[in-house]
Amino acid sequence: MMNERATPKNASAQAWAFKATATVLNAGIYELKNWKIFIGFQNHELLVSASTAVLVNGNDFPAPVGNGTYLAGYPQTDLKTSIDTAGDYTQIQAEVELTGTQFGVRPPGYPMPKTIKLVNDGYKCPAAIRKSTTMHVCCVKDPKFKAKNFTTKYFPRQNGDLLISYDVTQAYPSNYQAQDSTIKSSDLDFSKVLNCEKKPIIADLPPDRAQDKDVGMLPFCCRNGSIMPSVMNETNSKSVFQLMVYKLPPDLNLTALYPPEHWKIVGVLNPDYKCGQALRVDETQFSDPSGLQATVTAIASWQIVCNITKPKDKVNRCCVPYSAYYSDSAIPCSTCACGCDNSAKCNQNERSLLLPPETLLVPFANRREKSLYWAKLKHYHVPKQLPCGATVGLA
């Protein structure tokens, strides 16, 4: 790991760039499927890029990783054995070039992580050994781990709040056609639209386009952005769209097929979803679109599992005070209802003062005299340190 110099004044608050390399080598006799590692960052690091790997939590770069982070291989998700490849390092080893920013460790110091380890099921990792600017750990198979006997070539499909299946249905040297199926919550639809963005946003089509010869004519398409949980309506719990993906050198061959790195579900009324990385699964089978009683098998399939997460607390932008009709005092918005100015000399925990009704039309900064006069007139308690305002844009 190397540390690039900046111009520091306070080392604990100074940002420093760093570059590092994480290497995963399969020296065992079993193929390592969907490798994942944990790096225990500890210096308030911000990870800017990671070649040949993605963040397991689905976040995009740059990402704060000061408490450590999990990385998974992409596009090389599996590491074969030296026995099956005659020691070909391109197939048994993955090197991840990391670039980021850290705080507090100035040159010639090195911002080494606390630990590194493999986190795939069935492996045990001892404490990492550190030597100056490097550290390594040798993980071994856990003899007590009982591996499940999978009947599939790839990892079995998982369960989650929302499942996305990315299936390649046709492949050519310079492009391929894929079908995306979203099951259980929010949905999408896209066809014959040219887009050169790295992070395109794909929106659903209304039901009246379901029979459109250009963008429709697909089973389960055109849901207008809404699908139901399967327990409520099995028919409307799935949405499908197709897209044509054009490739660039050096991937101009039939077998170079890679799914998108990052997936995200957005919407006005949707809950917050966190989507993991795409995992290779057995090829999906579809009913023949021509109506024949036949089954069509995808060339390659990946599954993305998204789960509902607890949303972050959002600052209110307005509040509505209520007062009883028989009360001669108005109840203002609660103290710090829409956030507080930490620099203000006021009590953020004290209850707001009752006001004469007409004072609600006066900005908070001009209420002091009226509120104190009203409290004196009504014999209300006035704290030594007055409560903070509601910081309301609209009341």
N, C-alpha and C positions, 0 to 999 in steps of 0.2 A: 504494500500500500504506500502511495506517495502523496505528499502534501505540498501544494503549490502556494508560494508565498504571496501575501498581500501586504498592505501597509497598516499595521495594527497600532492601536493606542491602548485599548482595553482587551486583553486576550480572551476574557470570558465572554465578551459580547462581539468580538470580531469574527466575521465570516471568513472561512478558509476553504478553498477548493481542494478536492482530493480525487484521486483516481486509484482504482483497485481492480484486481482480477480474482474472481472466484472460480475455482476449477472443480468439477465433479467427475471423478474417474471410476468406472465400474471395473474393479479388479477381481470380481467374484465369478462364480460359475452360473449365476442366474441373471437373466435379463432384468434390468431395472426399468419398470414401466412408470411413466408420468413422474419423473423425478422432481422432488421438491426439497429445498433447503431453507434453513432458518439462519439469518445473520443477526446477531445481537448487537446492533448499533447502540451507542451510549453517549454520543456527543451532540445531541440535537441535530442529527444529520437530516439533510434534505436530499433525497435521491433524485438526480436529474435524468439519468438514463441507465439502462441495463441491456446490453446486447445479448441476444439469444435467450432472453428470459422475460417473464412478465410477473407483475405482482399478483399473488394468489387472491388477494381481496378484491381484485378487479379495478383498483384505482389506476389512474393514469399518471404519467410523470409530468412535472416534478411532484414528488410525494414525500410528506414528512415521515421519517422512519426512525426517529430518535429512541423509540422503545423496542426496536427490532422489527424485522419484516420477513415475510415468507416469499420466496421466489420459486417459480416453476419454469421448466424448460419450454422455449418456443423459438423456432418451430421444431427443434429436435427435442421431443418429449421423452423418448425412450433411449436407453443406453444398452447396447448389446454387449455380449461378453467377448473377451479376447479369443476364446475357443471357437466361437462361431464366425469370427471375422479375421482370424490369423493376426491378431494384435493391431488391427486398424484403428488408430487413435481417433480418426474422424467419426467412428461409429460407437466407440466405447467411452468417449470423453466429451464433456461440454465445458467451454470456457466462456465466462460471462464478464465482460468489461463493464465496470461500474464507474460512473462519474457523479459527483455530488458536491454538496457544501456541508461543512461542519463548523461548530463553534467551540472555541476554547482551547484547542490544542495547536499551539504555534510551532512552526519549524524551529529546530530540527526534530521536534516530536512527531509521532505518527498516531493518527486517530484509529487505533485498532479496536475492533468490536470485542464485546465480552466473550462471546462464544460463537461457534459455527457448528451446525449439525445437519444431518440428513433426517427428514421428518416423514419419510415413507413408512407405511405400516409394515411391521415385521423386522425392523432394524433397531439395533441398540448402538448408541454413540457415547463413548466416554468423554471426559473433559478434554477440551481442545488444548493442544500443546503450542505455546507461543515461543517464537525465536526472533527477537528484534522486530523486523517489519513483516514477518510472515507467521501464520498459524495454520495448523492442520489437525485433522481428526480422522481416525480410521473406524468406520462404522461396520458392524458385522451383523449377520442374520441372528435374530433372537430365536434360540431353540425352543422356547416356550410358546412362541406365537403360532397359533393354528390358522394357517392360511385357508381361505375358502376355496373350494374346488369350483372354479368358474367353468361354465360350459361354453363361454364365448371366447373368441380370439382376443378381443380387447377388453377393457374394463367394462363391467356391467353398467347399465344405465342407472342413474341415481334418482332420488326423489327430492323435491323441493317445492317452494311456494309457486315458482314459475319455471317452466322447462322450455328451453330453446333447442331445437334440433336443426343443425346446419348440414344439409345433404348435397353432395355433388352428384348431379344426375347425368351430366354430359361433360366430357373432357376433350380438349383439343390442345395442340402444342402451344398456342398463343392465348387461349382463354378457356374458361369453363363455365358451365351453367349450374347454379346452385338453387336449392329450394330451402327456405327457412320456415320452420313451423314453430309457432309459439303457443304453448298450452297453459291454460288456467287463469291468466289475468290479462295484462295489456297486450295489444297485438299490432301488427304492421302489414303493409302490402306495398309492393314495388315491382315494376316491370317496364322494360324498354325506356328507361330514363338514363341519360348520360350524366355521370357525376364523377368529377376528378378529385373530390375532396378526400383527405385521409380519414376524416371522421364524419361521414355523411349521416344525416338524420333522416330516417325513413318513416313516413307517416302512412296511416291506413287510408283506404279509399272507401267511399260511401257504398251502400248496398246496390245502388242503381248502376254501378260499374261492374257488377258481377258477371254479366253476359257480354261485356265489351271484348271484342276480338283482339284488341291490342294489349289491354292491361288486365283483363279478367279471364273468364273461362277456366278457373282453377277451383277445385273443391276447397271449401273453408276460406275463401278469400273475401275481401271487401266487407269488413265488420264495422266500419265507421269508427274504429278506435276503441271498441268495447267488446270484451268477451267475458263470459261467465265462468265461475268455478265449476269444475266438472261435477261436483256433488249437487249443484243446482240445475245445470243444464248441460248435458253431455254434448249435444249437438253444437251449441254455441261456445264451447270451451276451448276452441282451437282456431287459430288463424294461420294462413299460409301465404307466402309471396315467393316469387322467383326473381332472380337477377342474373345477369351475365357479367362475369368478372374477367377483365382483360389483364394479362400478365406482362411482366417486364423481364428483360434479361437479368440474371442468368437462368430464369425459371421457365424458359420456353420449351417445355417438353410435356408429354402426357402425364407423367407421374408427379410432377411438381404441383401439389395441391395443398394449400394452406388456408385455414379459416382465419377470419379477422382476430386480432389480438384481444381487443377490448369490446365489452358489450355493456349497454346501459339501457334501462327502461325509464322513460320520462313521460310525464303526463300531468294534466291539471289536477285530477282527482285521485291519481294513483298513490298507493303507499310508497315508501322509499324502499327500493330494491338494491341489493348488492349482488352482482353477478361474478361468478368465478371464471377461471380460464376454460377454454374449450378443451374437452377431453375426447380423445378418439374412442369411438364405440363401434360395435358391429353395425354393418350397413343396414340402413332403414329400408323397409319394404313398403311399397305403395300399391294401391289398386291401379290397374291399367286405366289411364285417363280416357282411352277410347271407348270404355264401357265394356270391354271384353272381360270374361271371368279369368283374369290372369293377374300375376303379381310382378311388379317391376322392382328391381333391387338397385339401390344407389351404388355409385362407384366407391364412395367414401363418406363416412358420417362422423360428426362430432356432436357432443352434447354440452350445453352450457346451463348450469343450474343457478337460479337466482332466488334469493330468500329475502323476506321482508325484514328490515332492520328498524330499530327505534330511531325516529328522526331527531335531529338536534333541536334544542329549544330555540324557537324563533322569537325575536323581539316584536311585541305588538306594535301596530301602527296607529291604532285608534282605540278609544274606549267609550262606553256609554254609561254614565252615572244615572242611578235611579233614586228617587226620593218619594216617600209616602205623601199622599195628598194632604194629610193633616199636619205634616211637619212644616215648621216655618224655616227650617234650615235645608240647604241643598247638600247632598253628599257628592264631593268631587271624585275624580278618578283616584284610584289607590296610589299610594306613594310608589314612585318608580314603576308605574304600570307599563310604560314603554321604554324602560331603561333609565339609567341615571348617569349624571355627569359626575365622575369620581373626583373631579377637582373642586366641585361645589362644597361650601361649608354648610352642610345640612345633614339631618339624620335620615338615613335610608331605611331604617327599621321602624320609625315612628308612624303611627296612623295619621292619615291626612286630616286636616282641620275642617270642621263643618263651616259652611259659608252661607251668606244671604243669597237667595236665588239669582239675583241679577249679576252676581260676581262671576258666575260661570261663563259669562260673555267676555270677561276681562282676561287677558293673557296672564299666565301664572306669575310672571316677573312683576306684575303690577297688583297682585292680590294681597300683598303682605299687610298693608295698613287696614284694608277692609276686613281681612280675616281676624286680625288681632282685635279690632274694634268690635266685631261680632262676638268673639269669644268673651270679651269683657262684658258686653251687654247681656249675654245669655248665661254668664257665669260658667263657661266651659273651661276645662283644664287646658293650659298652654304649656307644652314642654319647654325646657330650658333651650334646647336646640330644636329649631323648627324642622318639620319634615320636609324632605325633598319633593320636588314637583313630579308630575307624571311623565314629563317629557313627551307630551302628546302632540302629534301633528294635527289630529282631528278629534274633537270631543263632542 
